[in-house]
Amino acid sequence: MFTGLGAALNVVIVGASIGGLTVAEVLRRRGFGGTITLVGEERHPPYDRPPLSKQVLTESWPAERTRLLSRDALDGLGVEWVLGRRAVHLDRGRQVVGLDDGRRLPYDRLVIATGLTPRRLPGQPVLDGLHTLRTLDDALALRGEMKDAGRIAVVGAGVLGCELAAAARTLGLEVTLVEPAPAPMARHLGARLGALVARTHRGHGVDVRVGTEVHAITGTAGRVDGLELTGGEKVRADLVIVTAGADPATGWLTGSGLDLSDGVTCDAYGQAAPGIYAVGDVARFPAGRVESRTNATEQAVAVAGNILGDERPFSSIPYFWTDQYDVKLQIHGRIGHDDRIRWIEGEPGAGRWVALAENGDEVTAAIGWKHARGVRLARERISALSR
């Protein structure tokens, strides 16, 4: 029995990934003695998502290594776990969350941490060998099929698509990477830096098709056999992975009265409505919605504190990283569409470098290519306006 701070409060957290788990951890660490119920759609205990497209897919890690906490540590949180169940309704008036099994969970404070749902392509068929990657089960299913595949097509060259292409090449598969933008990862990096990512993949034997859209995913006898591109060209593939982005998982909140424009709209304290908070990929704070593990963790720490009465606005420099082949690319801040890129250590053709994104006199981002120490130092040059 937990006693002490907030012992009479009942906190329900919907979403059992890093954001939701961190809220529970911080509440307990700071002496919260009330009830915590954590709802997770998957049957697995909380696990880390970034390794799915890299270490899990290439089998350099067993699936068990992705667990965020040991069983003993999870038990020690004194949380009521509701795993393998989906939230389907929020009744704000009665302060109740409805689950897909008919249960109704009352709350005094609610934390929404439901993350994202992968997008489908328009008219996307249902075929064997056609995959998306969001969950551990997705990764394990894809890993099993990759063992018997020779050719793979990845639709979408964002961060996830590029990581999947790199993992598949590491396993010796032929890979075609298709992206409608002028460069891979253009949304995060812009065209100039994205071109360096394209060059890296081509150097590892990936057939990178940019400025190209998929007209259709084709199949024979119920199994995928490739892509038809908008120009009529066909790409043969034994497996196709669609990484066309993802949308905030807010469907269960429809009709709740919350502002769901591009996620759950929150104030600077993470509050979406009285007694209701959101963290992670699903949350849109005043500075925008950020999809990264680090952001989810930092927001969760802030929201847990605000539930306990800190009343501190959340502020952070966005950060994400990606591992592709032997390259670790790290970005602190945001690279704007019109930002110029200035190299301050090394150069684009070098094996490792650090660059700054600048807009006028403002430094908006620090970028490191295989240079963790350099980018950490460069981070300090990001303008205060970015914080």
N, C-alpha and C positions, 0 to 999 in steps of 0.2 A: 504494500500500500504506500503510494507516494503522498506525502503531506508537505505542507509548507506553502510557498508562493503560489497563489492562484488555485489552491486545492479544490475550490468549489467549481472551477471552470471546466468546461468540456470542449476540447479542441478536436475538430475533425479535419483531417488533411486528405484531400483527394489527389492521388498521384504519388506513387511509391518509388520514384527515381531519385536522383541526387538532390533536387530541390526540396521535395517533400520530406525525405529522410533527414536532411540537414535541419529543417525547421524543428523536427522532433528532437534531434540530438541537442540542439542549442537550448530549447526549452528545458530539457532535463538538466543539462549542464549548469544552467543558471538557476536551478532550484524550483522549477515549476512542478507543483504537486498535484495538478488536476489530471483529468482523464485525457488521453490522446488516442484517437482512433485513426489508423492510417489505411486508406483504401487503395488497392492497386489492381489494375485490370489484368495484369499478368499473374500467373501462378508462382513465379519465381520470387524469392526474396530480393530486395533492392540490389541492383547491379549497375556497373559502369557501362555507359553506351559507347564512348569513343573507341575502345578496343575491338568492338564488333566488326568494323570494316577493315581492321588491320590484323591484330594478333589472333583473334578468334578465327577469322576467315582463313588465315594461313596456317592455323594450328600451332603457332608458336606459343600460344597460351591455351590451357584447358579452359572450358567455360567457367569452371568453379572459381578461377582466379579473378573473374570480373566482379565477384561479390564485394559490395562496399563495406560490409561488416561481417564478422563471424557470427555464427548462430548464438553463441554466448553473449556477444555484445548486443545483438538485436534483442535477445531476451532481457538483457539488463536495462533496456530503455523503458520497460513497463508499458509498452504500447499494445493496444488491441489491434491485431493485424487482420485485415479483411482482404485477402488476396484472391485473385481469380474472379473478381467481381467488378462490375462497371457502374459508375454513377450515371443515372439516366434523367434525373430531374432535381431542380433546386426550388424549394418553396421558401422564399425569403421571409414571408409573413409569419410562418410557423417555425422558421429556423430549422428546417429538416432537409436532409439530402436523401433522395430515393435511389435505391440500387436496383440492378436488373433482376435480382431474385425476390423483389418485393419488400425487402427490408427498408426501414426508414430510420435514418440516423439523426437524432437531434444534436444541435451544436450551440455553443455560446460564441465560439470563434470558428470560422471556416477558412482554410487555406486551399486555394486552387493551384495545383501543380501538375496539370494533366498533359503538359507538353504539346507535341505536334502529331498530326496525322499525315502520312505520305499522300501526295497528290497522285491521281491517275491521269493518264493522257486522255484527251477526248476520244470516245469510242474505243477505249482500251479493251481488248477481248479477254476472255478467261481461257488461258492455255497453260498446260504443263510446261515448266521451264521458264515461265515468266515471273519475275520476282520484284519485290521491293525490299528494302532493308530498314527496319526501325527497331525490331526487338531481338532478343537473344534467340528465340525460336526461328525468326527469319534468317539469322546468321547461320544457325546450325543446319537449317534446310538447304540454304544456298551452298554451304560448305560441302554437304553431302553430294549435291549434284555436280559441283565443280570437279569432283574427282573423275567423273566419266566424260567431261566435256573437253572439246578441243578449241572451240571458238566461242567467244563471249562478246556481246554488244552491250555497252552501257549508254543509256539515254539520259543525257544531262551531265555536264561537266562542272558542277559545283564542287564544294569541298568533298561531299560524300562520293559523288561519281568519280572524282579523281582518285580518291583513296581506294575505291573498289577496283579501278583500272590498274592501279599500282599493285594491289594485292594479287589480282589475277595474273599479271605479268610475272610476279615473283613466283607464282605456281607454275609458270611455263605455258599459260594459255595464250592463244592469239586474241588480241583485244582491239575492238573498234569503239572509239569514244565519240559520241555525237552530241553536238551542242549548238543551239540556234544563235547564241551570242558570238561576238567576234573573237572571243578567247575563253579558255577555261577560267573558272572562278572570277569572271568579270565583275560580278556583283560585289564581291569582297575586295578585289584587287585593282579593277580597271583593266583596260586593254593592254597597257604596256607591261605591267607585271604579269598579267595573265598569259602573255606571249612567252614569258620565261617558263611558266608551268607547262605550256604546250611543248616547248622545245625539250624540256626534261622528259616528258612522256614519249615524244617521238624518238628521243635518244635511247629509250628503253624498248623501242619496237612497237609502240602503240600507234595504231592508225587513228589519228586525231582529225575529226571532221568538224570544223567550226563554221558558223554561219549557215548551218544546215539543219533543217527540221525533219522530223519523222512524219511521214504521211500515213503509214500504217505499220502495225506489228503483224507479221504474217505467221501462219502455222499450217501444219499438215497433220491430219488425223488427230486433232486435239492437242498437238504439241507445237510449241514455238519453233520456227525455223529461220527467223531473221527479221529484217526491217526493210521497208520500202521508204526511201527518202523522197523529199518533195520534188526533186528533179527526175524521179523515176528510177534512180539507181537502187539496186538491191544489195543488202549486206547480209550475208549468211551468218547464222549463229546457232549454236546448240543451246545457249542460254541467253536471255535478255534480262537486264536489270534496269528498271525505271527509277531514276532519281530526279524527278521533275519538280523538286521542292516539296514543301510540306506546309500545311495550314494549322493554325492553333486549334487544339482539340477543345472546342467550346460548344459543340452541338448539344450536349446535355444541359447547357445553360440557356438555351433558346426559351424565350418567354419569361425569364427570371427578372427582367428589368435592368440587368447589368449592361453596360456599354460594351459590346462585343466587336467593335470595329477594329480589325487586325489584332485580335486577342482580347484579353480582359483588361479594359482600361483602368489604370490605377492612378492614385495621386503619388506624390514623392515619397510617401510612407509605405507604399505597397498596398494601400487600402482601396478596394473597388467599391465598397459600400460599407455602412456601419457594421463592424464585426466580420467583414469578409475581406480577405487578402488574396493576392496572387503572386507567384514567383516563377522564375524560369522562362522557358521558351514561350509559354502561353501568356505571359504578363506583358502588358504595354505600359511602361512607366512614362513620365513626361518627356524623357530624353529619347523615347522610342522603344521598340521591342528588339531584344538582342538574343540571338540563338547561339549560346555557348555554355559549356559546362561551368566555366569559371563564373560567368554571370549568374547562373542559377544558384550556385553556392553562396556568392556574396549577397544576392537578394534574400536568400533564405535566412542568412544570419541577421540581416537588417530587419526583416519582417518578424522573426521570432522575438527580437528585442522590442519591436514596437508593440507586439501583443502583450509584452510584459510591462509596457508603459514608458519605453525610452523616448518616444516621440522624436526620433531622429530621421531626417529625410535621407533617402538612399542616394549616394553619388559614387560613381566609379568610372574608371577608364575601361572601356570594353577591351576584352582580350580573347583571342582564340589562336589555336595552333593546328597544324595539320602535318602528319608524317606521310611522306610519299617516297618510296625507295629509300635512299639514304639522306633525304632532305627533310629537315624540320623547318617549316616556315611558320614564323610567329608574327602576330600583328597586335600591337597595342594601339587602341584608338580606332578611328574610322577613316577610311580613304574615300574622299568625296569624288564625284564624277569629274569635277574640274580641277582637282588637285594636281600639282606637279610633283614629280618624284625626284628627289635629290639624294645621290649616294654619298654617304659620309665616311664609309669604310669599305674598301673593296670596290668592285664594279660589277655590272650585270653579267659579264662573262666569267667572273671569278668563281671559285668553288664556294666561297662564303662571303657574305657582305651584309651591310646594314644601310638602310635608307630611311629618309624621312618623307612623309607626304606633307605638302605645304599648300596653304591657300592664303595668298597675300602674305602677311607677316605671321600668320598663325600656323603652328605645327599641329597637324591633325592626327598624325599616326606615326608610329615607329615600326619598321619592318625589318625582320632579321631572317636571313637565309643561311641556315646551318651556323648561326652565330648567337647563341643564347645569351652569353655575357654581354655582347655588344648591344643587343636590342634592349636588354634590361637597363643599361646605362642611357641609351637613347630615349627610353620611355620618359625620363625626367625632363626632356625637352618639349614634351607635348604641352601646348598652351593651357593655361589655367582655364580658359573658356571651354576646353574639352572635358573638364573634370565634372 
